[in-house]
Amino acid sequence: MRRPWLIPLIAMACTPHSSPIAQDTSANVADAVQTVVDQRGHAVALAAPRLRIVSLSPALTETLFAVGCGDRIVLRDGWSDFPPAARAIPAVQGFAPSAEAILAARPDLVLSHFPPPALAAALDAAHVPWLAFAPKQIADVAQALRAVGQACGRAEAGEALATQFTKRIKRIEQRVQGTTSPTVFYEMDAGIGGQPYTIGAKTFGHEVLTRAGGRNVFASEPREWFQVSPEAVLTADPDVVLLGDADVQDQPQSLATLRHRPTMALLRAVRGGLVFPLHADLVARPGPRLALGVEEVARLLHPLALLDLPILEPL
């Protein structure tokens, strides 16, 4: 069954973007006018740190807390549930957020995935600055960490977070270099009618697999997030199946459930027990904890290569 968090991912897959750039135009931080360009190419000039922020993305909410601006969030989307302190913040529907509810929170900055046109128009009409971040590559995630930090007046914290994020992933890559890369089927969602959702090469999720030392069996697919038939998965017959839907509330998947799904039970990985659950939030949210997701996948695919590497602490 399609999960609610999957809907905005599929929607943003159809939207063009460019890498975000954030830069100070003054050496005096207190008086600086900062121009931040988001992943839609939308630029805003911010004359002072933002003190009332609406976050409409779980990844952006995590980022705001990670750079020290979590206490400035006055409204969040309903899926923003980490860190635990975020759950105490009033929430609004995430997929089709109410412009009226957002404006009623009196924000001086709105952060989101690419906002619906009606919401962007309402924010523009009310002169409320907004920024959109929907990373499609891991490098985009690091850029978003920097830009969000700068937008809320914590540029140094954003830079440090992005640097640490990049170094962590690089450390994992170095450990799995030279190892045999198993083929992987990544199931985001079991889907409807027996057709699960997975990913092609143009996603940060694909990079999670490859940087962790795996080979995505649907890397040649030109689409980003899409449904695939069990027969297509059987034809690919991956070495390993990774379940991004193992910890969802509605129809969680496991080795046991795959053994009861027609066709999927015939996979070598299922017959051999090489089906592993993932923490969905770590691999599906393009925020600071994505580095932990890369490590989680790498430890499943190459346990011996990382055996003596200390487990990463949360960012």
QUIMOHU-V504660 format. One record per residue. RES is the residue in three letters. PHI is phi in whole degrees, -180 to 180 (* if undefined). OMEGA is omega in whole degrees, 0 to 359 (* if undefined). NEAR is the number of other C-alpha atoms within 10 Angstrom. Layout:
# QUIMOHU-V504660
res:RES phi:PHI omega:OMEGA near:NEAR
res:RES phi:PHI omega:OMEGA near:NEAR
This chain:
# QUIMOHU-V504660
res:MET phi:* omega:182 near:15
res:ARG phi:-66 omega:179 near:15
res:ARG phi:-86 omega:180 near:15
res:PRO phi:-58 omega:183 near:11
res:TRP phi:-69 omega:181 near:16
res:LEU phi:-75 omega:185 near:15
res:ILE phi:-63 omega:179 near:12
res:PRO phi:-66 omega:178 near:17
res:LEU phi:-64 omega:180 near:17
res:ILE phi:-68 omega:181 near:13
res:ALA phi:-63 omega:184 near:14
res:MET phi:-77 omega:178 near:19
res:ALA phi:-66 omega:182 near:18
res:CYS phi:-95 omega:186 near:11
res:THR phi:-107 omega:179 near:11
res:PRO phi:-68 omega:179 near:11
res:HIS phi:-154 omega:172 near:19
res:SER phi:-128 omega:181 near:15
res:SER phi:-66 omega:181 near:19
res:PRO phi:-73 omega:177 near:26
res:ILE phi:-132 omega:177 near:17
res:ALA phi:-129 omega:181 near:21
res:GLN phi:-150 omega:174 near:15
res:ASP phi:-83 omega:176 near:16
res:THR phi:-105 omega:179 near:13
res:SER phi:-147 omega:178 near:11
res:ALA phi:-77 omega:180 near:9
res:ASN phi:-89 omega:187 near:9
res:VAL phi:-61 omega:184 near:15
res:ALA phi:-64 omega:183 near:11
res:ASP phi:-106 omega:188 near:12
res:ALA phi:-68 omega:166 near:16
res:VAL phi:-104 omega:183 near:19
res:GLN phi:-102 omega:176 near:21
res:THR phi:-102 omega:181 near:19
res:VAL phi:-115 omega:178 near:21
res:VAL phi:-110 omega:184 near:23
res:ASP phi:-90 omega:185 near:26
res:GLN phi:-80 omega:173 near:24
res:ARG phi:-105 omega:185 near:18
res:GLY phi:81 omega:181 near:16
res:HIS phi:-86 omega:184 near:14
res:ALA phi:-109 omega:174 near:18
res:VAL phi:-131 omega:176 near:19
res:ALA phi:-104 omega:183 near:15
res:LEU phi:-113 omega:185 near:20
res:ALA phi:-86 omega:181 near:15
res:ALA phi:-156 omega:177 near:15
res:PRO phi:-58 omega:180 near:20
res:ARG phi:-80 omega:184 near:19
res:LEU phi:-109 omega:178 near:15
res:ARG phi:-129 omega:188 near:19
res:ILE phi:-116 omega:169 near:26
res:VAL phi:-103 omega:179 near:26
res:SER phi:-115 omega:183 near:32
res:LEU phi:-112 omega:180 near:29
res:SER phi:-152 omega:177 near:28
res:PRO phi:-57 omega:180 near:26
res:ALA phi:-66 omega:180 near:29
res:LEU phi:-72 omega:175 near:27
res:THR phi:-62 omega:177 near:29
res:GLU phi:-60 omega:181 near:25
res:THR phi:-65 omega:179 near:28
res:LEU phi:-59 omega:177 near:27
res:PHE phi:-66 omega:184 near:18
res:ALA phi:-67 omega:180 near:20
res:VAL phi:-95 omega:176 near:24
res:GLY phi:93 omega:180 near:15
res:CYS phi:-117 omega:181 near:22
res:GLY phi:-62 omega:181 near:20
res:ASP phi:-74 omega:179 near:14
res:ARG phi:-96 omega:181 near:17
res:ILE phi:-77 omega:180 near:23
res:VAL phi:-103 omega:180 near:18
res:LEU phi:-158 omega:181 near:25
res:ARG phi:-133 omega:171 near:30
res:ASP phi:-80 omega:185 near:23
res:GLY phi:-66 omega:180 near:19
res:TRP phi:-91 omega:179 near:20
res:SER phi:-77 omega:186 near:21
res:ASP phi:-126 omega:178 near:18
res:PHE phi:-138 omega:357 near:15
res:PRO phi:-67 omega:183 near:14
res:PRO phi:-53 omega:180 near:8
res:ALA phi:-62 omega:181 near:11
res:ALA phi:-66 omega:184 near:21
res:ARG phi:-68 omega:180 near:15
res:ALA phi:-84 omega:182 near:10
res:ILE phi:-83 omega:177 near:17
res:PRO phi:-54 omega:186 near:13
res:ALA phi:-119 omega:175 near:21
res:VAL phi:-131 omega:179 near:20
res:GLN phi:-57 omega:186 near:13
res:GLY phi:-85 omega:187 near:22
res:PHE phi:-73 omega:178 near:21
res:ALA phi:-128 omega:186 near:14
res:PRO phi:-65 omega:180 near:19
res:SER phi:-78 omega:177 near:14
res:ALA phi:-62 omega:180 near:15
res:GLU phi:-63 omega:180 near:11
res:ALA phi:-65 omega:180 near:13
res:ILE phi:-68 omega:180 near:23
res:LEU phi:-67 omega:178 near:16
res:ALA phi:-66 omega:178 near:10
res:ALA phi:-80 omega:179 near:15
res:ARG phi:53 omega:182 near:14
res:PRO phi:-75 omega:170 near:22
res:ASP phi:-110 omega:173 near:17
res:LEU phi:-165 omega:175 near:23
res:VAL phi:-121 omega:177 near:24
res:LEU phi:-113 omega:182 near:23
res:SER phi:-158 omega:159 near:22
res:HIS phi:-65 omega:180 near:24
res:PHE phi:-56 omega:186 near:25
res:PRO phi:-71 omega:174 near:22
res:PRO phi:-56 omega:182 near:13
res:PRO phi:-53 omega:181 near:9
res:ALA phi:-64 omega:179 near:13
res:LEU phi:-69 omega:179 near:17
res:ALA phi:-59 omega:180 near:19
res:ALA phi:-66 omega:180 near:13
res:ALA phi:-66 omega:179 near:15
res:LEU phi:-67 omega:178 near:20
res:ASP phi:-62 omega:181 near:12
res:ALA phi:-65 omega:180 near:9
res:ALA phi:-92 omega:180 near:10
res:HIS phi:60 omega:176 near:11
res:VAL phi:-101 omega:180 near:16
res:PRO phi:-67 omega:178 near:18
res:TRP phi:-140 omega:178 near:23
res:LEU phi:-136 omega:183 near:26
res:ALA phi:-121 omega:179 near:25
res:PHE phi:-133 omega:177 near:30
res:ALA phi:-139 omega:186 near:29
res:PRO phi:-57 omega:176 near:25
res:LYS phi:-112 omega:176 near:23
res:GLN phi:-135 omega:180 near:18
res:ILE phi:-63 omega:177 near:23
res:ALA phi:-62 omega:177 near:15
res:ASP phi:-66 omega:178 near:21
res:VAL phi:-63 omega:179 near:26
res:ALA phi:-61 omega:178 near:23
res:GLN phi:-64 omega:179 near:23
res:ALA phi:-66 omega:177 near:31
res:LEU phi:-60 omega:179 near:31
res:ARG phi:-65 omega:185 near:27
res:ALA phi:-66 omega:179 near:27
res:VAL phi:-65 omega:177 near:28
res:GLY phi:-60 omega:180 near:28
res:GLN phi:-70 omega:182 near:25
res:ALA phi:-63 omega:181 near:27
res:CYS phi:-101 omega:175 near:23
res:GLY phi:83 omega:180 near:23
res:ARG phi:-126 omega:185 near:18
res:ALA phi:-60 omega:182 near:21
res:GLU phi:-65 omega:178 near:13
res:ALA phi:-66 omega:178 near:19
res:GLY phi:-65 omega:178 near:27
res:GLU phi:-64 omega:180 near:20
res:ALA phi:-64 omega:179 near:15
res:LEU phi:-64 omega:180 near:21
res:ALA phi:-64 omega:179 near:23
res:THR phi:-65 omega:179 near:15
res:GLN phi:-64 omega:178 near:16
res:PHE phi:-57 omega:182 near:23
res:THR phi:-66 omega:181 near:17
res:LYS phi:-64 omega:180 near:13
res:ARG phi:-62 omega:180 near:17
res:ILE phi:-67 omega:178 near:20
res:LYS phi:-62 omega:179 near:15
res:ARG phi:-62 omega:178 near:12
res:ILE phi:-65 omega:179 near:22
res:GLU phi:-56 omega:181 near:18
res:GLN phi:-63 omega:180 near:13
res:ARG phi:-69 omega:184 near:17
res:VAL phi:-93 omega:177 near:22
res:GLN phi:-60 omega:178 near:13
res:GLY phi:86 omega:176 near:10
res:THR phi:-86 omega:176 near:12
res:THR phi:-74 omega:183 near:12
res:SER phi:-90 omega:178 near:18
res:PRO phi:-71 omega:174 near:17
res:THR phi:-78 omega:189 near:21
res:VAL phi:-133 omega:165 near:24
res:PHE phi:-107 omega:180 near:25
res:TYR phi:-105 omega:178 near:27
res:GLU phi:-96 omega:176 near:22
res:MET phi:-75 omega:188 near:26
res:ASP phi:-159 omega:182 near:23
res:ALA phi:-68 omega:175 near:23
res:GLY phi:77 omega:179 near:19
res:ILE phi:-114 omega:179 near:11
res:GLY phi:74 omega:177 near:8
res:GLY phi:79 omega:180 near:16
res:GLN phi:-109 omega:184 near:18
res:PRO phi:-76 omega:173 near:20
res:TYR phi:-90 omega:176 near:22
res:THR phi:-144 omega:186 near:25
res:ILE phi:-130 omega:171 near:25
res:GLY phi:-97 omega:187 near:21
res:ALA phi:-78 omega:186 near:22
res:LYS phi:-93 omega:181 near:18
res:THR phi:-141 omega:174 near:18
res:PHE phi:-67 omega:178 near:25
res:GLY phi:-63 omega:176 near:28
res:HIS phi:-61 omega:178 near:25
res:GLU phi:-65 omega:176 near:21
res:VAL phi:-57 omega:181 near:25
res:LEU phi:-65 omega:186 near:25
res:THR phi:-71 omega:179 near:22
res:ARG phi:-71 omega:176 near:22
res:ALA phi:-85 omega:176 near:28
res:GLY phi:90 omega:177 near:28
res:GLY phi:-117 omega:177 near:25
res:ARG phi:-123 omega:180 near:21
res:ASN phi:-69 omega:183 near:26
res:VAL phi:-69 omega:178 near:23
res:PHE phi:-113 omega:180 near:22
res:ALA phi:-65 omega:181 near:16
res:SER phi:-83 omega:181 near:10
res:GLU phi:-72 omega:182 near:13
res:PRO phi:-72 omega:179 near:12
res:ARG phi:-79 omega:182 near:17
res:GLU phi:-98 omega:175 near:22
res:TRP phi:-108 omega:186 near:24
res:PHE phi:-159 omega:176 near:16
res:GLN phi:-91 omega:181 near:18
res:VAL phi:-136 omega:181 near:17
res:SER phi:-79 omega:175 near:15
res:PRO phi:-58 omega:179 near:19
res:GLU phi:-65 omega:178 near:15
res:ALA phi:-67 omega:177 near:13
res:VAL phi:-67 omega:179 near:18
res:LEU phi:-64 omega:177 near:15
res:THR phi:-63 omega:178 near:11
res:ALA phi:-70 omega:177 near:16
res:ASP phi:42 omega:186 near:20
res:PRO phi:-66 omega:175 near:21
res:ASP phi:-70 omega:186 near:21
res:VAL phi:-139 omega:171 near:25
res:VAL phi:-115 omega:177 near:23
res:LEU phi:-111 omega:185 near:23
res:LEU phi:-105 omega:174 near:24
res:GLY phi:-84 omega:180 near:26
res:ASP phi:-116 omega:182 near:25
res:ALA phi:-81 omega:184 near:22
res:ASP phi:-115 omega:176 near:16
res:VAL phi:-82 omega:182 near:14
res:GLN phi:-77 omega:185 near:8
res:ASP phi:-100 omega:178 near:11
res:GLN phi:56 omega:176 near:16
res:PRO phi:-62 omega:184 near:16
res:GLN phi:-105 omega:183 near:19
res:SER phi:-159 omega:175 near:18
res:LEU phi:-57 omega:181 near:21
res:ALA phi:-63 omega:181 near:12
res:THR phi:-70 omega:178 near:12
res:LEU phi:-65 omega:178 near:19
res:ARG phi:-69 omega:177 near:16
res:HIS phi:-105 omega:178 near:10
res:ARG phi:-98 omega:182 near:12
res:PRO phi:-53 omega:180 near:11
res:THR phi:73 omega:180 near:16
res:MET phi:-60 omega:179 near:21
res:ALA phi:-65 omega:182 near:18
res:LEU phi:-87 omega:181 near:16
res:LEU phi:-62 omega:176 near:24
res:ARG phi:-57 omega:182 near:17
res:ALA phi:-64 omega:180 near:21
res:VAL phi:-71 omega:180 near:22
res:ARG phi:-64 omega:181 near:14
res:GLY phi:-92 omega:178 near:11
res:GLY phi:78 omega:181 near:14
res:LEU phi:-93 omega:177 near:17
res:VAL phi:-121 omega:188 near:23
res:PHE phi:-124 omega:175 near:20
res:PRO phi:-77 omega:176 near:19
res:LEU phi:-118 omega:169 near:22
res:HIS phi:-81 omega:189 near:17
res:ALA phi:-56 omega:183 near:16
res:ASP phi:-62 omega:182 near:21
res:LEU phi:-75 omega:184 near:21
res:VAL phi:-105 omega:184 near:25
res:ALA phi:-106 omega:180 near:21
res:ARG phi:-106 omega:182 near:23
res:PRO phi:-81 omega:180 near:30
res:GLY phi:-124 omega:185 near:29
res:PRO phi:-63 omega:181 near:27
res:ARG phi:-80 omega:178 near:21
res:LEU phi:-61 omega:176 near:24
res:ALA phi:-61 omega:177 near:25
res:LEU phi:-68 omega:177 near:22
res:GLY phi:-66 omega:177 near:25
res:VAL phi:-61 omega:179 near:25
res:GLU phi:-65 omega:180 near:24
res:GLU phi:-59 omega:180 near:21
res:VAL phi:-65 omega:181 near:25
res:ALA phi:-62 omega:180 near:24
res:ARG phi:-69 omega:176 near:20
res:LEU phi:-75 omega:184 near:18
res:LEU phi:-82 omega:185 near:27
res:HIS phi:-136 omega:185 near:19
res:PRO phi:-60 omega:182 near:13
res:LEU phi:-72 omega:181 near:12
res:ALA phi:-67 omega:183 near:17
res:LEU phi:-112 omega:187 near:17
res:LEU phi:-58 omega:183 near:10
res:ASP phi:-97 omega:181 near:8
res:LEU phi:-91 omega:180 near:12
res:PRO phi:-57 omega:178 near:7
res:ILE phi:-67 omega:183 near:12
res:LEU phi:-66 omega:172 near:11
res:GLU phi:-80 omega:179 near:7
res:PRO phi:-57 omega:178 near:8
res:LEU phi:-68 omega:* near:15
